[in-house]
Every structure is written in structure tokens, then in C-alpha cells.
Amino acid sequence: MARSKAMKQRSKLIREGKLDPAMGRKSWGGCLPVERLTPTYQETRNKQDNKHKKKWKHSSYTSEGSISFCPFQARPRAATK
């Protein structure tokens, strides 16, 4: 019986040293599962510090990132007719 075109392509890939497509049909796709490590304390702290964009810490005028405001009230303009 003749070999199919797909079988010829698979054997060519194997012959050239490339990945066997049949390996991708297994449960893990030909790779070994890796245990996931929990993040360290330092990684957790860095993630929390960088979670938001530090919107009040971008100011180059103050080092503590405080917000300043003008204590004077603006006078309302007189209506002109």
C-alpha cells in the first residue's frame, strides 16, 4: 500500500532532525510539566508596588509624592451683559 502525503511529510521532518508531529498529539505535547514555584516575599512586594502606575509618585518636584494645592479661592467673575 502506498504511503500518504502526510506520512511522507512526517518522515521527512523526522529525517531532517525536526520535531515529530506525532509528539504533539500526546497529553502534554511532548514536553515535561514543570512545577510552579510560589513567588518569594520580595517578588510579591515588587508586584504590589508596581501594580498601579504610581500616579502620585511621578512628581519630580517632591520626593514623598505629596499633592499640593492652592489655599486661595478663585473669585467668581461678574456677569457682563
GIFENJO-V935385 format. One record per backbone hydrogen bond with DSSP energy under -0.5 kcal/mol. CO is the residue of the C=O (numbers start at 0). NH is the residue of the N-H. E is the energy in kcal/mol with one decimal. If there is no record, write none. Layout:
[[CO;NH;E] [CO;NH;E]]
//
This chain:
[[3;7;-2.0] [4;8;-2.1] [5;9;-2.4] [6;10;-2.4] [7;11;-1.9] [8;12;-2.2] [9;13;-2.2] [10;14;-2.3] [11;15;-2.0] [12;17;-2.5] [13;16;-1.3] [19;22;-1.6] [19;23;-0.5] [20;23;-0.8] [21;24;-1.1] [22;25;-1.1] [25;28;-0.7] [27;30;-1.1] [39;43;-2.2] [40;44;-2.4] [41;45;-2.5] [42;46;-2.1] [43;47;-2.0] [44;48;-2.5] [45;49;-2.1] [47;50;-0.6] [53;56;-1.6] [68;70;-0.6]]
//
